[in-house]
Amino acid sequence: MKFTEEHEWLEPDGDTVKVGITEYAAEQLGDIVFIELPDLGTSVTKGQEIVVIESVKAASDILAPLDGEIIEINNAIVDDPSMVNNDPTGEAWFFKMSLKNQGELDGLMSEDEYKKHIQ
């Protein structure tokens, strides 16, 4: 897995990645009550706001971690946003995207680097 400074995790699989938020991010948000995911086929640019999350504490945006296209979304978390609090790095992934440039993954943090980042 790879991690961003914005507390997203990425699980590479060939030229695609599965994306979600980290356990740390889910804890900081508190109880999540609403999630709006991007549309399938959306072309995204790194840093672009693509997901809206609302919790009992605040509203927050998830940014595109890399350049690419949204190829799958996880409707289960739209129907039951609490899944993100219960299993943020498992069944509660947000979307899958195809990458424009797979080399961009090299600029992301490893798990150890991410753990140091959140300390």
C-alpha positions in Angstrom: 0.0 0.0 0.0 1.0 3.6 -0.6 -0.2 6.7 1.4 -0.7 10.4 0.8 -0.2 13.3 3.2 -3.9 13.8 3.0 -4.5 10.5 4.8 -5.5 8.4 1.8 -4.3 4.9 1.1 -3.8 3.4 -2.3 -3.6 -0.2 -3.2 -1.9 -0.7 -6.6 -3.1 -3.5 -8.9 -1.4 -3.3 -12.3 -2.2 0.1 -13.8 -5.1 0.7 -11.4 -5.4 1.7 -7.8 -8.0 1.2 -5.1 -8.3 4.3 -2.9 -9.7 4.9 0.6 -9.0 6.9 3.7 -6.8 5.7 6.5 -7.9 4.6 9.9 -6.3 7.8 11.3 -8.5 9.9 9.0 -11.6 8.0 9.9 -10.9 8.5 13.6 -10.3 12.3 13.1 -13.5 12.7 11.2 -15.7 10.9 13.8 -19.0 9.3 12.9 -19.4 9.6 9.1 -22.9 10.3 8.0 -22.7 11.1 4.3 -20.4 10.4 1.4 -20.6 11.7 -2.2 -18.4 9.8 -4.7 -17.3 10.9 -8.2 -19.1 9.7 -11.3 -17.7 6.7 -13.2 -15.5 7.8 -16.1 -14.5 11.1 -14.5 -11.0 12.2 -15.4 -9.3 13.6 -12.4 -6.1 15.6 -11.7 -4.0 15.1 -8.7 -5.2 17.5 -5.9 -8.7 17.9 -7.4 -11.6 17.6 -4.9 -13.5 14.4 -5.9 -15.2 13.0 -2.8 -17.3 14.8 -0.2 -17.5 13.3 3.3 -19.7 14.7 6.1 -19.3 13.5 9.7 -20.9 14.6 12.9 -17.8 16.8 13.4 -17.2 18.4 10.0 -17.5 18.3 6.2 -14.3 17.3 4.4 -13.1 16.8 0.8 -11.0 13.9 -0.5 -8.5 14.9 -3.1 -7.5 12.9 -6.1 -4.2 11.3 -5.1 -3.0 11.0 -8.7 -4.0 11.8 -12.3 -6.3 9.3 -13.9 -9.9 8.2 -14.5 -12.5 6.8 -12.1 -13.3 3.3 -13.2 -15.3 1.9 -10.2 -17.0 3.3 -7.1 -18.0 1.6 -3.9 -21.8 2.3 -3.6 -21.9 0.3 -0.4 -20.3 3.2 1.5 -22.8 5.7 0.1 -25.7 3.5 1.4 -23.9 2.9 4.7 -21.3 5.6 5.4 -20.5 4.1 8.9 -18.6 1.3 7.0 -15.8 3.8 6.7 -15.5 4.1 10.5 -15.7 0.4 11.0 -13.3 -0.8 8.2 -11.6 2.1 6.5 -8.7 0.1 5.0 -10.8 -2.9 4.0 -14.4 -3.1 2.6 -14.9 0.7 2.9 -12.7 1.7 -0.1 -14.0 4.7 -2.0 -13.1 4.2 -5.7 -10.8 2.6 -8.1 -9.0 4.6 -10.8 -6.8 3.9 -13.8 -3.6 5.8 -13.6 -2.3 8.2 -16.3 1.3 7.8 -15.1 2.1 4.8 -12.9 5.4 6.4 -12.0 3.5 8.8 -9.8 3.1 6.1 -7.2 6.8 6.4 -6.5 6.2 9.8 -4.9 3.8 8.5 -2.3 4.7 7.3 1.2 5.2 3.8 2.4 3.4 2.5 5.5 6.4 3.2 7.7 6.7 6.8 6.3 3.0 7.4 6.8 3.2 6.2 10.4 6.0 8.7 11.1 3.9 11.4 9.3 1.0 11.0 11.7 3.0 11.0 14.9 
